[in-house]
Amino acid sequence: MTVEYFEFYRGNMTTGFDYFYGKQTQQGAFILGTPKQMHLEPLDITDEKLIFDKQKPEPSLAKYNGLVRPMAFQWEPLTEHLLDEVRAWNLNYQGNVGSENEEWGLRLKQTESEHELRVWGLNDYPSNFEDVYQWLKTLTTGHL
């Protein structure tokens, strides 16, 4: 199954959120990581205008130019790996609520499916969560 797009986030309302996006379009494919320190608004991964095309750059997306990574040739193996990693995840992970909480979530759409996969958590994580998070950070910083 081919992944059309994914969005992954981690953080909280106090410190902000790290976001990771990936999307395949007719123009190619990209991944994008926005660290919480940049305080950028979340993107709508389903927005048809969310395309990073060097031939026809979208002015409203210029602030992401240094963060976006073209992935047309690596899209299939990248998303196959992501699917393998999250296949066994439950739909939600609810930990104990404390004074400092951490939220996270994954939103993923495959072209062959009508519905998105949505997974979320609060202070609880699948066993390989940190590996997936670090892998996404590595990919979006250009260290393949």
Buried (B, 14 or more C-beta within 10 A) or exposed (E): EEBBBBBBBBBBEEEBBBBBBBBBBEBBBBBBBBBBEEEBEEBEBEEEEBBBBEEEEEEEBEEBEEBBBBBEEBBBEBBEBBBEBBEEBEEEBEEEEEEEBBBBBBBBBBEEEEEBBEBBBBBBBBEEBEEBBEBBBEBBEEEE
